[in-house]
Amino acid sequence: MLASSLICLVAGTGLVAASLLMPAYRLRLEVMGAGLFIAGLCLLGAELPLLR
C-alpha cells in the first residue's frame, strides 16, 4: 500500500507538470493529476499509523 501511495503521488505530480507542456489538455491533466495526488496522500495517511 505504501508503494501505491508513492506511485499515485509521483504520477499526480508528473501529470500536473505535463499540463504545463500541453496547453490543449491542461485542464484534463491537472484534474487527473490532482486526483491522483490526493489519492496518494489519502493512502499514505492511512498507511502511516500501520507503520508505527
PDB file of N, CA, C, O and CB in Angstrom:
ATOM      1  N   MET A   1       0.831  -1.184   0.000  1.00  0.00           N
ATOM      2  CA  MET A   1       0.000   0.000   0.000  1.00  0.00           C
ATOM      3  C   MET A   1       0.878   1.251   0.000  1.00  0.00           C
ATOM      4  O   MET A   1       0.517   2.274  -0.582  1.00  0.00           O
ATOM      5  CB  MET A   1      -0.947  -0.004   1.212  1.00  0.00           C
ATOM      6  N   LEU A   2       2.010   1.160   0.645  1.00  0.00           N
ATOM      7  CA  LEU A   2       2.923   2.302   0.659  1.00  0.00           C
ATOM      8  C   LEU A   2       3.446   2.595  -0.740  1.00  0.00           C
ATOM      9  O   LEU A   2       3.589   3.752  -1.136  1.00  0.00           O
ATOM     10  CB  LEU A   2       4.092   2.045   1.616  1.00  0.00           C
ATOM     11  N   ALA A   3       3.728   1.534  -1.480  1.00  0.00           N
ATOM     12  CA  ALA A   3       4.228   1.728  -2.842  1.00  0.00           C
ATOM     13  C   ALA A   3       3.163   2.361  -3.734  1.00  0.00           C
ATOM     14  O   ALA A   3       3.469   3.218  -4.563  1.00  0.00           O
ATOM     15  CB  ALA A   3       4.686   0.391  -3.439  1.00  0.00           C
ATOM     16  N   SER A   4       1.921   1.938  -3.563  1.00  0.00           N
ATOM     17  CA  SER A   4       0.863   2.506  -4.400  1.00  0.00           C
ATOM     18  C   SER A   4       0.627   3.973  -4.074  1.00  0.00           C
ATOM     19  O   SER A   4       0.302   4.758  -4.965  1.00  0.00           O
ATOM     20  CB  SER A   4      -0.433   1.719  -4.226  1.00  0.00           C
ATOM     21  N   SER A   5       0.784   4.356  -2.810  1.00  0.00           N
ATOM     22  CA  SER A   5       0.620   5.770  -2.471  1.00  0.00           C
ATOM     23  C   SER A   5       1.746   6.602  -3.074  1.00  0.00           C
ATOM     24  O   SER A   5       1.508   7.713  -3.548  1.00  0.00           O
ATOM     25  CB  SER A   5       0.580   5.959  -0.945  1.00  0.00           C
ATOM     26  N   LEU A   6       2.946   6.085  -3.062  1.00  0.00           N
ATOM     27  CA  LEU A   6       4.058   6.825  -3.670  1.00  0.00           C
ATOM     28  C   LEU A   6       3.914   6.910  -5.183  1.00  0.00           C
ATOM     29  O   LEU A   6       4.266   7.922  -5.789  1.00  0.00           O
ATOM     30  CB  LEU A   6       5.390   6.168  -3.315  1.00  0.00           C
ATOM     31  N   ILE A   7       3.396   5.844  -5.795  1.00  0.00           N
ATOM     32  CA  ILE A   7       3.164   5.868  -7.240  1.00  0.00           C
ATOM     33  C   ILE A   7       2.110   6.905  -7.588  1.00  0.00           C
ATOM     34  O   ILE A   7       2.254   7.636  -8.568  1.00  0.00           O
ATOM     35  CB  ILE A   7       2.733   4.481  -7.749  1.00  0.00           C
ATOM     36  N   CYS A   8       1.041   6.973  -6.781  1.00  0.00           N
ATOM     37  CA  CYS A   8      -0.005   7.979  -7.025  1.00  0.00           C
ATOM     38  C   CYS A   8       0.544   9.392  -6.865  1.00  0.00           C
ATOM     39  O   CYS A   8       0.218  10.278  -7.655  1.00  0.00           O
ATOM     40  CB  CYS A   8      -1.190   7.767  -6.067  1.00  0.00           C
ATOM     41  N   LEU A   9       1.368   9.608  -5.856  1.00  0.00           N
ATOM     42  CA  LEU A   9       1.947  10.936  -5.655  1.00  0.00           C
ATOM     43  C   LEU A   9       2.831  11.340  -6.829  1.00  0.00           C
ATOM     44  O   LEU A   9       2.736  12.462  -7.325  1.00  0.00           O
ATOM     45  CB  LEU A   9       2.753  10.972  -4.359  1.00  0.00           C
ATOM     46  N   VAL A  10       3.685  10.431  -7.268  1.00  0.00           N
ATOM     47  CA  VAL A  10       4.601  10.736  -8.371  1.00  0.00           C
ATOM     48  C   VAL A  10       3.840  10.910  -9.684  1.00  0.00           C
ATOM     49  O   VAL A  10       4.137  11.817 -10.461  1.00  0.00           O
ATOM     50  CB  VAL A  10       5.654   9.625  -8.516  1.00  0.00           C
ATOM     51  N   ALA A  11       2.861  10.043  -9.931  1.00  0.00           N
ATOM     52  CA  ALA A  11       2.086  10.155 -11.172  1.00  0.00           C
ATOM     53  C   ALA A  11       1.267  11.442 -11.187  1.00  0.00           C
ATOM     54  O   ALA A  11       1.163  12.099 -12.223  1.00  0.00           O
ATOM     55  CB  ALA A  11       1.159   8.937 -11.341  1.00  0.00           C
ATOM     56  N   GLY A  12       0.690  11.801 -10.054  1.00  0.00           N
ATOM     57  CA  GLY A  12      -0.077  13.040  -9.980  1.00  0.00           C
ATOM     58  C   GLY A  12       0.785  14.259 -10.219  1.00  0.00           C
ATOM     59  O   GLY A  12       0.390  15.181 -10.933  1.00  0.00           O
ATOM     60  N   THR A  13       1.962  14.262  -9.622  1.00  0.00           N
ATOM     61  CA  THR A  13       2.883  15.375  -9.826  1.00  0.00           C
ATOM     62  C   THR A  13       3.350  15.439 -11.280  1.00  0.00           C
ATOM     63  O   THR A  13       3.489  16.523 -11.847  1.00  0.00           O
ATOM     64  CB  THR A  13       4.089  15.248  -8.887  1.00  0.00           C
ATOM     65  N   GLY A  14       3.589  14.282 -11.872  1.00  0.00           N
ATOM     66  CA  GLY A  14       4.012  14.240 -13.267  1.00  0.00           C
ATOM     67  C   GLY A  14       2.940  14.736 -14.217  1.00  0.00           C
ATOM     68  O   GLY A  14       3.242  15.428 -15.190  1.00  0.00           O
ATOM     69  N   LEU A  15       1.680  14.386 -13.943  1.00  0.00           N
ATOM     70  CA  LEU A  15       0.599  14.853 -14.808  1.00  0.00           C
ATOM     71  C   LEU A  15       0.419  16.359 -14.716  1.00  0.00           C
ATOM     72  O   LEU A  15       0.180  17.017 -15.728  1.00  0.00           O
ATOM     73  CB  LEU A  15      -0.702  14.155 -14.449  1.00  0.00           C
ATOM     74  N   VAL A  16       0.530  16.905 -13.526  1.00  0.00           N
ATOM     75  CA  VAL A  16       0.404  18.351 -13.385  1.00  0.00           C
ATOM     76  C   VAL A  16       1.576  19.057 -14.070  1.00  0.00           C
ATOM     77  O   VAL A  16       1.397  20.108 -14.686  1.00  0.00           O
ATOM     78  CB  VAL A  16       0.333  18.745 -11.895  1.00  0.00           C
ATOM     79  N   ALA A  17       2.763  18.483 -13.963  1.00  0.00           N
ATOM     80  CA  ALA A  17       3.911  19.079 -14.650  1.00  0.00           C
ATOM     81  C   ALA A  17       3.757  18.970 -16.163  1.00  0.00           C
ATOM     82  O   ALA A  17       4.150  19.883 -16.889  1.00  0.00           O
ATOM     83  CB  ALA A  17       5.214  18.403 -14.204  1.00  0.00           C
ATOM     84  N   ALA A  18       3.191  17.867 -16.646  1.00  0.00           N
ATOM     85  CA  ALA A  18       2.995  17.697 -18.082  1.00  0.00           C
ATOM     86  C   ALA A  18       1.939  18.655 -18.619  1.00  0.00           C
ATOM     87  O   ALA A  18       1.950  19.000 -19.800  1.00  0.00           O
ATOM     88  CB  ALA A  18       2.599  16.261 -18.395  1.00  0.00           C
ATOM     89  N   SER A  19       1.035  19.081 -17.754  1.00  0.00           N
ATOM     90  CA  SER A  19      -0.009  20.011 -18.209  1.00  0.00           C
ATOM     91  C   SER A  19       0.578  21.358 -18.628  1.00  0.00           C
ATOM     92  O   SER A  19      -0.021  22.083 -19.423  1.00  0.00           O
ATOM     93  CB  SER A  19      -1.050  20.220 -17.105  1.00  0.00           C
ATOM     94  N   LEU A  20       1.735  21.681 -18.097  1.00  0.00           N
ATOM     95  CA  LEU A  20       2.379  22.932 -18.498  1.00  0.00           C
ATOM     96  C   LEU A  20       2.913  22.864 -19.925  1.00  0.00           C
ATOM     97  O   LEU A  20       3.051  23.889 -20.592  1.00  0.00           O
ATOM     98  CB  LEU A  20       3.513  23.269 -17.539  1.00  0.00           C
ATOM     99  N   LEU A  21       3.210  21.656 -20.387  1.00  0.00           N
ATOM    100  CA  LEU A  21       3.751  21.479 -21.731  1.00  0.00           C
ATOM    101  C   LEU A  21       2.671  21.284 -22.780  1.00  0.00           C
ATOM    102  O   LEU A  21       2.921  21.478 -23.970  1.00  0.00           O
ATOM    103  CB  LEU A  21       4.686  20.309 -21.755  1.00  0.00           C
ATOM    104  N   MET A  22       1.459  20.897 -22.348  1.00  0.00           N
ATOM    105  CA  MET A  22       0.370  20.632 -23.288  1.00  0.00           C
ATOM    106  C   MET A  22      -0.826  21.513 -22.948  1.00  0.00           C
ATOM    107  O   MET A  22      -1.720  21.077 -22.222  1.00  0.00           O
ATOM    108  CB  MET A  22      -0.031  19.135 -23.263  1.00  0.00           C
ATOM    109  N   PRO A  23      -0.861  22.722 -23.449  1.00  0.00           N
ATOM    110  CA  PRO A  23      -1.957  23.623 -23.090  1.00  0.00           C
ATOM    111  C   PRO A  23      -3.335  23.142 -23.552  1.00  0.00           C
ATOM    112  O   PRO A  23      -4.345  23.515 -22.956  1.00  0.00           O
ATOM    113  CB  PRO A  23      -1.693  24.980 -23.667  1.00  0.00           C
ATOM    114  N   ALA A  24      -3.392  22.325 -24.599  1.00  0.00           N
ATOM    115  CA  ALA A  24      -4.682  21.850 -25.089  1.00  0.00           C
ATOM    116  C   ALA A  24      -5.342  20.894 -24.093  1.00  0.00           C
ATOM    117  O   ALA A  24      -6.568  20.846 -23.995  1.00  0.00           O
ATOM    118  CB  ALA A  24      -4.508  21.159 -26.442  1.00  0.00           C
ATOM    119  N   TYR A  25      -4.547  20.152 -23.373  1.00  0.00           N
ATOM    120  CA  TYR A  25      -5.062  19.175 -22.414  1.00  0.00           C
ATOM    121  C   TYR A  25      -4.841  19.615 -20.977  1.00  0.00           C
ATOM    122  O   TYR A  25      -4.901  18.789 -20.066  1.00  0.00           O
ATOM    123  CB  TYR A  25      -4.410  17.826 -22.639  1.00  0.00           C
ATOM    124  N   ARG A  26      -4.590  20.876 -20.758  1.00  0.00           N
ATOM    125  CA  ARG A  26      -4.182  21.356 -19.438  1.00  0.00           C
ATOM    126  C   ARG A  26      -5.210  21.062 -18.348  1.00  0.00           C
ATOM    127  O   ARG A  26      -4.851  20.564 -17.281  1.00  0.00           O
ATOM    128  CB  ARG A  26      -3.926  22.838 -19.496  1.00  0.00           C
ATOM    129  N   LEU A  27      -6.462  21.359 -18.600  1.00  0.00           N
ATOM    130  CA  LEU A  27      -7.492  21.160 -17.580  1.00  0.00           C
ATOM    131  C   LEU A  27      -7.643  19.685 -17.233  1.00  0.00           C
ATOM    132  O   LEU A  27      -7.733  19.326 -16.059  1.00  0.00           O
ATOM    133  CB  LEU A  27      -8.831  21.727 -18.055  1.00  0.00           C
ATOM    134  N   ARG A  28      -7.672  18.829 -18.255  1.00  0.00           N
ATOM    135  CA  ARG A  28      -7.822  17.392 -18.004  1.00  0.00           C
ATOM    136  C   ARG A  28      -6.640  16.840 -17.221  1.00  0.00           C
ATOM    137  O   ARG A  28      -6.817  16.088 -16.263  1.00  0.00           O
ATOM    138  CB  ARG A  28      -7.971  16.633 -19.322  1.00  0.00           C
ATOM    139  N   LEU A  29      -5.440  17.216 -17.632  1.00  0.00           N
ATOM    140  CA  LEU A  29      -4.257  16.701 -16.947  1.00  0.00           C
ATOM    141  C   LEU A  29      -4.170  17.199 -15.515  1.00  0.00           C
ATOM    142  O   LEU A  29      -3.763  16.452 -14.625  1.00  0.00           O
ATOM    143  CB  LEU A  29      -3.004  17.092 -17.701  1.00  0.00           C
ATOM    144  N   GLU A  30      -4.544  18.447 -15.280  1.00  0.00           N
ATOM    145  CA  GLU A  30      -4.491  18.969 -13.912  1.00  0.00           C
ATOM    146  C   GLU A  30      -5.529  18.307 -13.014  1.00  0.00           C
ATOM    147  O   GLU A  30      -5.260  18.049 -11.841  1.00  0.00           O
ATOM    148  CB  GLU A  30      -4.702  20.479 -13.915  1.00  0.00           C
ATOM    149  N   VAL A  31      -6.714  18.030 -13.558  1.00  0.00           N
ATOM    150  CA  VAL A  31      -7.748  17.369 -12.757  1.00  0.00           C
ATOM    151  C   VAL A  31      -7.339  15.938 -12.430  1.00  0.00           C
ATOM    152  O   VAL A  31      -7.476  15.497 -11.288  1.00  0.00           O
ATOM    153  CB  VAL A  31      -9.098  17.379 -13.499  1.00  0.00           C
ATOM    154  N   MET A  32      -6.834  15.206 -13.431  1.00  0.00           N
ATOM    155  CA  MET A  32      -6.394  13.829 -13.175  1.00  0.00           C
ATOM    156  C   MET A  32      -5.198  13.811 -12.238  1.00  0.00           C
ATOM    157  O   MET A  32      -5.119  12.964 -11.348  1.00  0.00           O
ATOM    158  CB  MET A  32      -6.042  13.117 -14.491  1.00  0.00           C
ATOM    159  N   GLY A  33      -4.267  14.738 -12.430  1.00  0.00           N
ATOM    160  CA  GLY A  33      -3.085  14.792 -11.566  1.00  0.00           C
ATOM    161  C   GLY A  33      -3.435  15.137 -10.144  1.00  0.00           C
ATOM    162  O   GLY A  33      -2.883  14.558  -9.208  1.00  0.00           O
ATOM    163  N   ALA A  34      -4.351  16.077  -9.966  1.00  0.00           N
ATOM    164  CA  ALA A  34      -4.762  16.442  -8.607  1.00  0.00           C
ATOM    165  C   ALA A  34      -5.482  15.292  -7.933  1.00  0.00           C
ATOM    166  O   ALA A  34      -5.293  15.056  -6.740  1.00  0.00           O
ATOM    167  CB  ALA A  34      -5.661  17.680  -8.629  1.00  0.00           C
ATOM    168  N   GLY A  35      -6.306  14.572  -8.683  1.00  0.00           N
ATOM    169  CA  GLY A  35      -7.000  13.409  -8.112  1.00  0.00           C
ATOM    170  C   GLY A  35      -6.030  12.326  -7.676  1.00  0.00           C
ATOM    171  O   GLY A  35      -6.174  11.751  -6.597  1.00  0.00           O
ATOM    172  N   LEU A  36      -5.043  12.048  -8.517  1.00  0.00           N
ATOM    173  CA  LEU A  36      -4.040  11.043  -8.140  1.00  0.00           C
ATOM    174  C   LEU A  36      -3.211  11.500  -6.947  1.00  0.00           C
ATOM    175  O   LEU A  36      -2.880  10.701  -6.072  1.00  0.00           O
ATOM    176  CB  LEU A  36      -3.119  10.741  -9.323  1.00  0.00           C
ATOM    177  N   PHE A  37      -2.879  12.783  -6.916  1.00  0.00           N
ATOM    178  CA  PHE A  37      -2.083  13.306  -5.809  1.00  0.00           C
ATOM    179  C   PHE A  37      -2.852  13.186  -4.494  1.00  0.00           C
ATOM    180  O   PHE A  37      -2.292  12.768  -3.481  1.00  0.00           O
ATOM    181  CB  PHE A  37      -1.693  14.774  -6.070  1.00  0.00           C
ATOM    182  N   ILE A  38      -4.130  13.550  -4.512  1.00  0.00           N
ATOM    183  CA  ILE A  38      -4.933  13.465  -3.294  1.00  0.00           C
ATOM    184  C   ILE A  38      -5.152  12.008  -2.899  1.00  0.00           C
ATOM    185  O   ILE A  38      -5.142  11.686  -1.711  1.00  0.00           O
ATOM    186  CB  ILE A  38      -6.286  14.176  -3.487  1.00  0.00           C
ATOM    187  N   ALA A  39      -5.349  11.124  -3.872  1.00  0.00           N
ATOM    188  CA  ALA A  39      -5.481   9.700  -3.556  1.00  0.00           C
ATOM    189  C   ALA A  39      -4.202   9.175  -2.918  1.00  0.00           C
ATOM    190  O   ALA A  39      -4.255   8.383  -1.977  1.00  0.00           O
ATOM    191  CB  ALA A  39      -5.815   8.890  -4.823  1.00  0.00           C
ATOM    192  N   GLY A  40      -3.053   9.613  -3.426  1.00  0.00           N
ATOM    193  CA  GLY A  40      -1.781   9.202  -2.837  1.00  0.00           C
ATOM    194  C   GLY A  40      -1.623   9.696  -1.413  1.00  0.00           C
ATOM    195  O   GLY A  40      -1.125   8.975  -0.548  1.00  0.00           O
ATOM    196  N   LEU A  41      -2.051  10.939  -1.168  1.00  0.00           N
ATOM    197  CA  LEU A  41      -1.981  11.461   0.202  1.00  0.00           C
ATOM    198  C   LEU A  41      -2.898  10.698   1.142  1.00  0.00           C
ATOM    199  O   LEU A  41      -2.538  10.438   2.290  1.00  0.00           O
ATOM    200  CB  LEU A  41      -2.340  12.941   0.224  1.00  0.00           C
ATOM    201  N   CYS A  42      -4.090  10.336   0.656  1.00  0.00           N
ATOM    202  CA  CYS A  42      -5.025   9.572   1.490  1.00  0.00           C
ATOM    203  C   CYS A  42      -4.479   8.185   1.793  1.00  0.00           C
ATOM    204  O   CYS A  42      -4.567   7.713   2.926  1.00  0.00           O
ATOM    205  CB  CYS A  42      -6.392   9.458   0.801  1.00  0.00           C
ATOM    206  N   LEU A  43      -3.914   7.530   0.781  1.00  0.00           N
ATOM    207  CA  LEU A  43      -3.336   6.213   1.015  1.00  0.00           C
ATOM    208  C   LEU A  43      -2.157   6.290   1.977  1.00  0.00           C
ATOM    209  O   LEU A  43      -1.995   5.430   2.843  1.00  0.00           O
ATOM    210  CB  LEU A  43      -2.896   5.586  -0.303  1.00  0.00           C
ATOM    211  N   LEU A  44      -1.346   7.313   1.822  1.00  0.00           N
ATOM    212  CA  LEU A  44      -0.208   7.488   2.721  1.00  0.00           C
ATOM    213  C   LEU A  44      -0.671   7.767   4.143  1.00  0.00           C
ATOM    214  O   LEU A  44      -0.092   7.249   5.098  1.00  0.00           O
ATOM    215  CB  LEU A  44       0.690   8.623   2.230  1.00  0.00           C
ATOM    216  N   GLY A  45      -1.708   8.577   4.290  1.00  0.00           N
ATOM    217  CA  GLY A  45      -2.250   8.861   5.609  1.00  0.00           C
ATOM    218  C   GLY A  45      -2.856   7.640   6.265  1.00  0.00           C
ATOM    219  O   GLY A  45      -2.800   7.495   7.486  1.00  0.00           O
ATOM    220  N   ALA A  46      -3.442   6.750   5.457  1.00  0.00           N
ATOM    221  CA  ALA A  46      -3.998   5.516   6.006  1.00  0.00           C
ATOM    222  C   ALA A  46      -2.903   4.529   6.380  1.00  0.00           C
ATOM    223  O   ALA A  46      -3.080   3.713   7.284  1.00  0.00           O
ATOM    224  CB  ALA A  46      -4.952   4.876   5.008  1.00  0.00           C
ATOM    225  N   GLU A  47      -1.782   4.601   5.693  1.00  0.00           N
ATOM    226  CA  GLU A  47      -0.691   3.653   5.919  1.00  0.00           C
ATOM    227  C   GLU A  47       0.190   4.039   7.108  1.00  0.00           C
ATOM    228  O   GLU A  47       0.714   3.160   7.793  1.00  0.00           O
ATOM    229  CB  GLU A  47       0.159   3.546   4.672  1.00  0.00           C
ATOM    230  N   LEU A  48       0.358   5.317   7.358  1.00  0.00           N
ATOM    231  CA  LEU A  48       1.298   5.757   8.398  1.00  0.00           C
ATOM    232  C   LEU A  48       1.000   5.194   9.790  1.00  0.00           C
ATOM    233  O   LEU A  48       1.937   4.785  10.475  1.00  0.00           O
ATOM    234  CB  LEU A  48       1.296   7.255   8.468  1.00  0.00           C
ATOM    235  N   PRO A  49      -0.255   5.153  10.242  1.00  0.00           N
ATOM    236  CA  PRO A  49      -0.484   4.553  11.571  1.00  0.00           C
ATOM    237  C   PRO A  49      -0.125   3.075  11.631  1.00  0.00           C
ATOM    238  O   PRO A  49       0.212   2.562  12.698  1.00  0.00           O
ATOM    239  CB  PRO A  49      -1.933   4.726  11.972  1.00  0.00           C
ATOM    240  N   LEU A  50      -0.194   2.391  10.504  1.00  0.00           N
ATOM    241  CA  LEU A  50       0.148   0.967  10.496  1.00  0.00           C
ATOM    242  C   LEU A  50       1.653   0.735  10.557  1.00  0.00           C
ATOM    243  O   LEU A  50       2.102  -0.348  10.934  1.00  0.00           O
ATOM    244  CB  LEU A  50      -0.420   0.304   9.257  1.00  0.00           C
ATOM    245  N   LEU A  51       2.434   1.750  10.185  1.00  0.00           N
ATOM    246  CA  LEU A  51       3.888   1.599  10.203  1.00  0.00           C
ATOM    247  C   LEU A  51       4.486   1.795  11.581  1.00  0.00           C
ATOM    248  O   LEU A  51       5.611   1.364  11.833  1.00  0.00           O
ATOM    249  CB  LEU A  51       4.514   2.568   9.248  1.00  0.00           C
ATOM    250  N   ARG A  52       3.754   2.439  12.478  1.00  0.00           N
ATOM    251  CA  ARG A  52       4.284   2.715  13.815  1.00  0.00           C
ATOM    252  C   ARG A  52       4.404   1.501  14.651  1.00  0.00           C
ATOM    253  O   ARG A  52       4.837   1.584  15.801  1.00  0.00           O
ATOM    254  CB  ARG A  52       3.441   3.694  14.517  1.00  0.00           C
TER     255      ARG A  52
END
